[in-house]
Amino acid sequence: MVVQMVATYVERTNDVTILERALPLMEAELSWWENSRTVYVTSPYSNETFTMTRYAVMNSAPRPESYIEDYEVANGADLATPYTDQQKADLYAELATGAETGWDFSSRWEKDPFPVGGNLTNNTPGLRTLNIRSTIPVDLNAILCK
């Protein structure tokens, strides 16, 4: 996050002149998160609504940098029933979102971290259970709150 980097720089150098150049960048970054990745969650207990940020790439095709890998996950010969176009689009969005997190594809994001057929050398079954766009990551929200 640009805001934390600038804050650290100013704290260490006492150079506040950077703020004139950095403030528009910081505002743009925070605005992007607010406009592109913010959802509103209402508590079923208090009926209070909270603003939360999540990772959520809207993508319906394999990522260019991982085209073959993404395509094979969505179209693998090991699938008992081929995915529909919508299921493939959803999976491609989850894969792109996983890359956006910077955590890539750890089991942290999987609905089923130990799926049948998955192992240390074959993580394809686990990738098919990614659930990133439906997860509110505590660490991301903590960073943005700071």
Backbone torsions as a table, in degrees:
resi	resn	phi	psi	omega
1	MET	NA	131.6	-178.3
2	VAL	-62.5	-38.4	-177.6
3	VAL	-59.7	-46.4	-179.4
4	GLN	-67.7	-36.2	178.3
5	MET	-64.8	-43.9	179.5
6	VAL	-65.7	-43.0	179.2
7	ALA	-59.7	-42.9	178.7
8	THR	-64.0	-43.1	178.9
9	TYR	-60.2	-49.0	-178.5
10	VAL	-64.2	-40.5	179.7
11	GLU	-61.2	-39.2	-175.9
12	ARG	-83.6	-30.8	-173.1
13	THR	-107.7	-17.6	-173.0
14	ASN	61.2	19.6	179.5
15	ASP	-91.7	94.6	-179.4
16	VAL	-85.6	-5.6	179.7
17	THR	-65.5	-23.5	178.6
18	ILE	-64.5	-23.9	-176.9
19	LEU	-61.5	-32.2	179.1
20	GLU	-60.6	-40.3	179.1
21	ARG	-83.7	-34.4	-172.3
22	ALA	-82.1	-29.0	-175.5
23	LEU	-56.4	-45.4	177.3
24	PRO	-61.2	-35.6	177.3
25	LEU	-67.7	-41.5	179.2
26	MET	-64.9	-43.3	178.2
27	GLU	-63.0	-40.3	179.6
28	ALA	-64.2	-42.8	179.9
29	GLU	-63.9	-47.7	-179.5
30	LEU	-65.2	-36.6	176.9
31	SER	-63.7	-41.1	178.9
32	TRP	-61.3	-47.2	178.3
33	TRP	-59.8	-43.5	-178.1
34	GLU	-65.0	-41.9	-176.3
35	ASN	-84.1	-24.5	-173.1
36	SER	-109.0	-23.0	-171.6
37	ARG	-134.7	16.7	-177.8
38	THR	-100.0	137.4	174.5
39	VAL	-128.8	162.5	179.9
40	TYR	-116.5	125.0	-176.2
41	VAL	-116.8	126.0	179.8
42	THR	-102.0	126.8	179.1
43	SER	-68.8	130.4	177.2
44	PRO	-73.6	-11.1	-178.0
45	TYR	-94.2	-45.4	-176.5
46	SER	-104.7	-11.8	-176.0
47	ASN	65.3	12.2	177.3
48	GLU	-82.2	140.6	-179.7
49	THR	-101.6	133.8	-178.4
50	PHE	-116.5	143.2	175.4
51	THR	-90.7	122.5	-177.8
52	MET	-128.5	151.9	178.9
53	THR	-114.5	144.3	-179.4
54	ARG	-142.3	167.7	171.7
55	TYR	-88.7	137.0	-178.3
56	ALA	-167.1	90.0	176.8
57	VAL	-86.6	130.0	175.3
58	MET	-91.5	105.1	-173.7
59	ASN	-146.1	138.6	-178.3
60	SER	-126.2	16.7	-178.7
61	ALA	-143.5	162.9	177.1
62	PRO	-58.3	147.0	176.9
63	ARG	-68.4	137.9	-179.1
64	PRO	-56.6	-39.7	-176.4
65	GLU	-75.2	-14.0	180.0
66	SER	-136.8	37.6	-172.8
67	TYR	-55.0	-52.6	-175.7
68	ILE	-63.0	-46.0	-179.1
69	GLU	-60.9	-47.4	-179.7
70	ASP	-62.9	-43.2	-179.2
71	TYR	-61.4	-43.2	-179.4
72	GLU	-66.8	-36.0	177.4
73	VAL	-63.6	-42.6	-176.3
74	ALA	-81.0	-21.8	-174.2
75	ASN	-124.8	19.8	-172.5
76	GLY	-57.5	142.8	177.8
77	ALA	-64.7	-18.5	-179.5
78	ASP	-80.0	-6.1	179.2
79	LEU	-71.8	126.5	178.3
80	ALA	-65.1	-39.9	177.8
81	THR	-126.6	124.0	179.2
82	PRO	-58.7	147.6	177.4
83	TYR	-72.7	148.3	172.9
84	THR	-74.9	167.6	177.5
85	ASP	-58.9	-38.7	179.6
86	GLN	-67.3	-40.8	177.9
87	GLN	-63.5	-39.9	177.4
88	LYS	-64.1	-45.5	179.6
89	ALA	-60.0	-42.7	178.5
90	ASP	-63.3	-41.6	179.3
91	LEU	-66.2	-41.5	177.6
92	TYR	-61.5	-38.6	177.1
93	ALA	-64.9	-41.1	178.2
94	GLU	-64.4	-41.8	179.1
95	LEU	-63.3	-43.4	178.2
96	ALA	-65.8	-37.9	178.5
97	THR	-66.1	-38.3	176.7
98	GLY	-59.1	-40.4	177.4
99	ALA	-66.8	-37.5	180.0
100	GLU	-62.1	-33.1	-176.3
101	THR	-65.7	-26.0	-173.6
102	GLY	82.5	-11.7	176.1
103	TRP	-91.2	-1.5	-176.4
104	ASP	48.1	-125.0	-168.0
105	PHE	-118.5	53.2	175.8
106	SER	-73.7	162.1	179.7
107	SER	-64.3	-11.1	177.2
108	ARG	-52.8	-32.2	-173.9
109	TRP	-98.7	-1.4	-173.9
110	GLU	-92.4	139.2	173.1
111	LYS	-66.0	-38.3	-178.5
112	ASP	-128.5	92.7	-176.5
113	PRO	-71.4	-10.9	179.5
114	PHE	-128.4	59.7	-177.2
115	PRO	-72.7	158.4	176.6
116	VAL	-61.1	131.9	179.6
117	GLY	92.2	-12.1	179.8
118	GLY	-86.4	147.4	176.0
119	ASN	-160.7	-174.3	-175.8
120	LEU	-63.1	-25.7	-179.4
121	THR	-103.3	-9.0	179.3
122	ASN	-132.6	96.5	-179.5
123	ASN	-98.6	7.9	-179.4
124	THR	-56.3	-47.6	179.2
125	PRO	-58.2	-38.6	178.0
126	GLY	-66.5	-39.0	178.7
127	LEU	-61.6	-29.0	179.4
128	ARG	-73.0	-8.4	179.1
129	THR	-109.9	16.5	-179.9
130	LEU	-56.9	141.4	-176.0
131	ASN	-140.2	42.2	-171.1
132	ILE	-74.4	-43.4	-175.8
133	ARG	-66.2	-18.0	179.2
134	SER	-99.0	6.6	-177.4
135	THR	-106.6	135.6	173.5
136	ILE	-98.9	103.5	-176.7
137	PRO	-76.7	121.4	-178.6
138	VAL	-60.5	-41.8	-176.5
139	ASP	-64.5	-41.7	178.2
140	LEU	-61.3	-45.8	-179.7
141	ASN	-66.3	-35.9	177.5
142	ALA	-65.5	-42.5	179.4
143	ILE	-62.7	-45.0	-178.6
144	LEU	-69.4	-29.8	178.0
145	CYS	-70.4	-30.4	-178.0
146	LYS	-66.1	NA	NA
